[in-house]
């Protein structure tokens, strides 16, 4: 079986198959793709079997994120400051790379996202706009500083030429700031245009958008305060376009995300079955934050997998990293409109059905995979949930473990996935691989026991 992907990369330690679709061709979008990291050499599991495969599900509050998270903040939210920070950490490709370096194949997936209601969406757009303003401001300052240093060290005299220019010499601080804001709006429009397919923006609407902008630009230049007018009009056009596209985007729920995750696992299952790159009957679900919730819920409610032909027994383990395990705990004034209602609705019964803790307590499923629950030390609210969840796991005959990772926050625990912790003498990546190795060895030993007849 050939793996159909957009691009294939090779390194000394692993191969990357990028943008594999788990949907049919007519339904494929940028949110129905995953990257597959295959190591050159499998991990030593103490037996000669094929290595297991890890499936990593990203976080982001069910409404943000991507397998390459920086792309989400460039092309969808358009928050260039957040995009730059996540790009520096390589989120979430860093997870796939670290698993592959340790000999464990890993799929890093994207899935459809929920969306905010209008008042809170405006707040989200405002936050993204401020992030872009800050990032481009710092970038332009660094460029100007570089020009100044070059001018000081060489006889070029660029700064003097700029200062002596009649019009440029009259610029005030407010003029420079307004010019910067206009440029931010222009960058936003360019990003929307370049990635119009991700925004489902048709060509004629894009042409109308630019025609409107250029007409307003010409009109603004004829006013008494051209920069101020240009900023206001360009802001309305750029942010209005973003608001329109967000409102027109399809609204998904956590159930749609569970279905998407199930389809992705089915695709990974089939690839392993026909290629023998890994053991398709030994799948480990690993998720961070909202991704940890989705992984835990799917493992505790495996009917979604069984409905599409993947046996629940193929899920051998779950690693929940700073995961939301008690959905009802989101019912607070600050969090409710941002995460609970957009993802799970307003019905408490729906919250309960989407809660991993409820499924665990009610023992809804007869089969339960092994669990590793990892929490950041400074995730105080999630620590309590993890402790309660781990306590419930003790009543099951499975391999389960809970770890609180010291000196970490909700984001640093995944950004620094491979950073060695001196206190525990292990990194999060190594801890995950150790859990997989221990679980595989336990399963191997159990299967190797001689059968007894009455």
C-alpha positions in Angstrom: 0.0 0.0 0.0 1.4 3.4 -1.0 1.0 6.2 1.5 -0.7 9.1 -0.3 0.7 12.3 1.1 1.5 15.8 -0.1 5.2 15.7 0.8 7.7 13.3 2.1 10.8 14.3 4.1 13.8 12.2 5.1 16.2 12.7 8.0 18.9 10.5 9.5 16.6 9.3 12.2 13.1 9.2 10.7 10.8 9.9 7.7 7.9 12.3 7.6 4.8 11.7 5.4 3.1 15.1 5.5 -0.6 15.9 5.0 -2.1 12.4 4.7 -5.9 12.7 4.5 -8.2 10.6 6.6 -11.3 11.8 4.8 -12.7 11.0 1.4 -11.4 13.2 -1.5 -14.6 15.3 -1.6 -14.5 16.0 2.1 -10.8 16.6 2.6 -9.8 19.9 4.1 -6.8 21.3 5.9 -8.4 20.1 9.2 -8.7 16.5 8.1 -5.0 15.7 7.7 -2.2 14.2 9.7 1.6 13.8 9.5 3.1 10.4 10.0 6.6 10.1 11.6 8.3 6.8 10.9 11.6 6.0 12.6 14.5 4.3 10.8 14.8 1.9 13.7 12.0 0.7 16.0 12.2 1.0 19.7 13.5 -2.0 21.7 10.4 -3.5 23.3 12.0 -6.8 24.4 10.5 -8.8 21.6 10.7 -9.1 17.9 7.3 -7.7 17.1 6.7 -4.5 15.1 6.7 -1.3 17.2 3.4 0.2 18.3 2.2 3.5 16.9 1.4 6.7 18.8 -1.4 9.0 17.8 -1.0 12.5 19.1 -4.0 14.9 19.4 -3.3 18.6 19.9 -4.8 20.9 22.4 -6.2 24.4 22.0 -9.5 24.5 23.9 -11.3 22.5 21.1 -11.4 25.7 19.0 -7.7 26.5 18.2 -4.7 24.6 17.0 -3.4 22.4 14.3 -0.8 19.7 13.8 1.4 22.6 12.9 0.0 25.1 15.4 1.8 28.2 14.0 -0.1 27.8 10.7 -3.4 28.1 12.6 -2.3 31.5 14.0 -1.1 32.7 10.6 -3.9 31.6 8.4 -7.0 31.5 10.5 -6.7 33.6 13.7 -4.0 35.8 12.1 -2.1 36.4 15.4 1.5 36.6 14.2 2.9 36.9 17.7 1.4 33.6 18.8 2.4 32.1 15.4 6.0 33.1 15.9 6.1 31.7 19.5 4.6 28.4 18.4 6.9 28.2 15.4 10.0 28.6 17.6 8.9 25.6 19.7 7.8 23.6 16.6 4.5 22.8 18.1 3.2 20.1 17.6 5.6 18.5 15.2 8.1 18.4 18.0 6.1 15.6 19.6 6.1 13.4 16.4 9.9 14.0 16.0 10.7 13.0 19.6 8.7 9.8 19.4 10.3 8.9 16.1 13.8 9.6 17.5 13.0 7.2 20.3 11.9 4.5 17.8 8.1 4.9 18.1 6.1 5.7 14.9 3.8 8.7 15.6 0.9 10.4 13.8 0.2 14.0 14.6 -3.3 14.9 13.6 -5.5 17.9 12.9 -9.3 17.9 13.5 -12.2 20.3 12.9 -12.6 23.0 15.5 -15.5 24.6 17.3 -16.2 28.3 17.1 -17.2 31.1 19.5 -20.4 33.0 19.5 -20.3 36.6 18.2 -19.5 38.6 21.3 -16.6 36.4 22.3 -15.5 36.0 18.7 -15.0 39.8 18.6 -12.8 39.5 21.7 -10.8 36.8 20.0 -10.3 38.9 16.9 -9.2 41.8 19.0 -6.6 39.7 20.9 -5.3 38.4 17.6 -5.1 41.9 16.2 -3.1 43.2 19.2 -0.7 40.2 18.9 -0.1 41.0 15.2 0.4 44.7 16.0 3.0 43.9 18.7 4.9 41.3 16.5 5.1 43.6 13.4 6.1 46.5 15.7 9.0 44.6 17.2 10.0 43.3 13.7 10.0 46.8 12.2 11.9 48.2 15.2 14.6 45.5 14.8 14.8 46.3 11.1 15.2 50.0 11.8 17.8 49.3 14.5 19.7 47.1 12.0 19.7 49.9 9.4 20.9 52.4 12.1 23.8 50.0 13.1 24.8 49.5 9.5 24.6 53.2 8.9 26.8 53.9 11.9 29.4 51.3 10.9 29.6 52.2 7.2 29.7 55.5 5.3 26.4 54.9 3.5 24.4 57.6 5.4 21.0 56.0 5.0 19.5 57.5 8.1 20.7 61.0 7.1 19.2 60.6 3.7 15.8 59.6 5.2 15.9 62.4 7.8 16.7 65.1 5.2 13.8 64.0 2.9 11.3 66.9 3.2 8.2 64.8 3.8 9.7 62.1 5.9 11.4 64.6 8.1 8.0 66.0 9.1 6.6 62.7 10.3 5.5 62.6 14.0 5.3 59.6 16.3 1.5 59.4 15.8 2.0 59.4 12.0 4.5 56.5 12.3 2.2 54.6 14.6 -0.8 55.1 12.3 1.3 54.0 9.3 2.3 50.9 11.2 -1.4 50.1 11.9 -2.3 50.5 8.2 0.5 48.1 7.3 -0.8 45.6 9.8 -4.2 45.8 8.1 -2.6 45.4 4.7 -0.6 42.3 5.9 -3.9 40.8 7.2 -5.5 41.3 3.8 -2.5 39.7 2.1 -2.6 36.7 4.4 -6.3 36.2 3.7 -5.7 36.4 0.0 -2.8 34.0 -0.1 -4.7 31.4 2.0 -8.2 32.1 0.6 -8.9 28.3 0.3 -8.5 27.8 4.0 -11.1 30.6 4.5 -13.3 29.2 1.7 -13.2 32.6 0.1 -14.2 32.5 -3.6 -12.2 34.5 -6.2 -15.0 37.0 -7.0 -15.4 37.9 -3.3 -11.7 38.3 -2.9 -11.6 40.6 -6.0 -14.5 42.6 -4.5 -12.6 42.8 -1.2 -9.5 44.3 -2.8 -11.5 46.6 -5.0 -13.2 48.0 -1.9 -9.9 48.4 -0.2 -8.2 50.2 -3.1 -11.2 52.6 -3.5 -11.1 53.4 0.1 -7.4 53.9 -0.1 -7.8 56.5 -2.9 -10.6 58.2 -1.0 -8.6 58.4 2.2 -5.7 60.1 0.5 -8.0 63.0 -0.4 -9.1 63.7 3.2 -7.6 66.1 5.7 -6.1 63.3 7.8 -5.2 60.6 5.3 -3.4 58.2 7.7 -6.1 58.2 10.3 -8.8 57.7 7.6 -6.8 55.0 5.9 -6.3 53.1 9.2 -10.0 53.2 10.1 -11.2 52.1 6.7 -8.5 49.4 6.2 -9.2 48.1 9.7 -12.9 47.8 8.9 -12.2 46.0 5.7 -9.6 43.6 7.1 -11.3 42.8 10.4 -14.8 42.8 8.7 -13.5 40.2 6.3 -12.2 38.0 9.1 -15.4 38.4 11.1 -17.5 37.4 8.1 -15.3 34.3 7.3 -15.5 33.2 11.0 -19.2 33.6 11.1 -19.6 31.6 7.8 -17.3 28.8 9.0 -19.1 25.5 9.8 -19.9 25.0 13.5 -18.5 21.7 14.9 -19.0 20.1 18.3 -16.9 17.6 20.3 -18.9 14.8 18.8 -17.7 15.8 15.3 -14.2 15.9 16.7 -14.6 12.4 18.1 -15.8 11.2 14.7 -12.8 12.8 13.0 -10.4 11.2 15.5 -12.0 7.8 14.9 -11.6 8.2 11.1 -8.0 9.2 11.5 -7.3 6.1 13.7 -9.1 4.0 11.1 -6.7 5.4 8.4 -3.7 4.8 10.6 -4.9 1.3 11.4 -5.2 0.5 7.6 -1.8 1.9 6.8 -0.2 -0.3 9.5 -2.2 -3.3 8.3 -1.0 -3.0 4.7 2.5 -1.7 5.1 3.7 -3.4 8.4 5.5 -0.2 9.4 4.1 -0.7 12.8 1.7 -3.0 14.8 -1.8 -1.7 13.9 -3.3 -3.6 16.8 -1.1 -1.7 19.2 -2.2 2.0 19.1 -1.5 4.5 21.9 -3.6 7.7 22.1 -1.7 10.7 23.4 -3.3 14.1 23.8 -2.5 17.5 25.4 -5.2 19.6 27.1 -8.4 19.3 24.9 -6.7 16.6 22.9 -6.2 14.6 26.1 -9.9 14.9 26.8 -10.8 13.6 23.3 -8.3 10.7 23.6 -9.6 9.7 27.0 -13.3 10.0 26.0 -12.7 7.9 22.9 -10.9 5.2 24.9 -13.7 5.1 27.5 -16.5 5.2 24.9 -15.0 3.1 22.0 -18.3 2.6 20.1 -17.2 5.3 17.7 -14.2 3.1 16.7 -16.1 -0.1 16.6 -18.7 1.5 14.3 -16.1 2.1 11.6 -14.4 -1.3 11.9 -11.5 -0.6 14.4 -11.6 -3.0 17.4 -11.5 -1.2 20.8 -8.8 -3.7 21.9 -6.4 -2.1 19.4 -6.2 0.9 21.7 -3.6 -0.4 24.2 -2.9 2.8 26.1 -3.8 6.5 26.6 -1.4 9.3 27.7 -3.4 12.3 29.0 -1.1 15.4 29.3 -2.6 18.2 31.3 -6.0 17.0 30.0 -9.5 18.2 30.8 -11.0 15.1 32.4 -14.0 16.6 34.2 -16.0 18.6 31.7 -18.5 19.9 34.4 -15.6 21.8 36.0 -15.7 24.2 33.0 -19.0 25.5 34.2 -17.6 28.8 35.6 -18.4 32.4 34.7 -15.0 33.0 33.0 -14.7 29.6 31.2 -18.3 28.8 30.3 -18.7 31.0 27.2 -15.2 30.4 25.9 -15.0 26.6 26.1 -17.9 24.8 27.6 -20.9 26.2 25.6 -19.1 26.4 22.2 -18.0 22.8 22.4 -20.5 20.9 24.6 -23.6 23.1 24.4 -25.8 24.3 27.3 -27.4 21.0 28.4 -25.8 19.5 31.5 -26.7 16.0 30.2 -24.5 16.6 27.2 -21.6 17.7 29.5 -22.0 14.5 31.4 -21.9 12.3 28.3 -18.8 14.1 27.2 -17.0 13.7 30.5 -14.3 11.0 30.8 -14.7 11.0 34.6 -18.4 10.1 34.3 -17.7 7.2 31.9 -15.0 5.9 34.1 -17.1 6.1 37.3 -20.1 4.5 35.6 -18.0 1.7 34.1 -19.8 2.2 30.8 -17.1 0.3 28.8 -16.1 -3.3 29.6 -12.7 -2.8 28.1 -10.3 -0.1 29.4 -6.8 0.5 28.0 -3.8 1.3 30.2 -3.5 5.0 31.3 -0.7 7.4 32.0 -1.9 10.7 33.4 0.7 13.6 33.3 -0.1 17.0 34.8 2.0 20.2 34.9 2.9 21.3 38.4 1.3 24.8 37.8 -1.9 23.4 36.3 -3.5 23.5 39.8 -7.1 23.1 38.6 -6.3 20.2 36.3 -4.2 18.5 39.0 -7.3 17.9 41.1 -9.1 16.4 38.2 -6.1 14.2 37.4 -5.9 13.0 41.0 -9.6 12.0 41.0 -9.3 10.3 37.7 -6.3 8.3 38.8 -8.1 7.3 41.9 -10.9 5.9 39.9 -8.5 4.0 37.6 -7.2 2.1 40.6 -10.4 0.0 40.7 -9.5 -1.4 37.2 -7.1 -4.2 36.5 -4.8 -2.2 34.2 -1.4 -0.6 34.2 -1.9 3.0 35.3 0.3 5.7 36.5 0.0 9.4 37.4 2.9 11.9 37.3 3.0 15.6 38.2 5.8 17.2 36.2 7.7 19.8 38.3 8.4 23.4 37.2 6.0 23.2 34.2 2.9 25.2 33.1 0.0 24.1 30.9 2.0 25.1 27.7 5.6 24.5 28.7 5.0 20.9 29.4 4.3 20.3 25.7 6.5 23.0 24.3 9.5 21.5 26.1 8.4 17.9 25.4 12.0 16.6 25.2 13.5 18.7 28.0 15.1 16.6 30.7 13.7 17.1 34.2 16.4 16.9 36.8 13.9 16.2 39.6 12.4 13.2 37.9 15.5 12.4 35.8 13.3 12.0 32.7 11.6 14.1 30.0 7.9 14.0 29.1 8.8 12.3 25.8 10.9 9.6 27.5 8.2 9.1 30.1 5.6 8.5 27.4 7.9 6.0 25.6 8.7 4.2 28.9 5.0 3.8 29.5 4.5 2.4 26.0 7.5 0.0 26.5 6.2 -1.2 29.9 2.7 -1.7 28.6 3.9 -3.6 25.6 6.1 -5.8 27.8 3.2 -6.5 30.1 0.9 -7.5 27.2 3.7 -9.6 25.7 4.2 -11.4 29.0 0.5 -12.0 29.5 0.1 -13.4 26.0 3.1 -15.6 26.6 1.7 -17.3 29.6 0.8 -21.0 29.1 -2.9 -21.6 28.9 -4.5 -23.9 31.5 -7.3 -26.3 31.0 -9.8 -27.4 33.7 
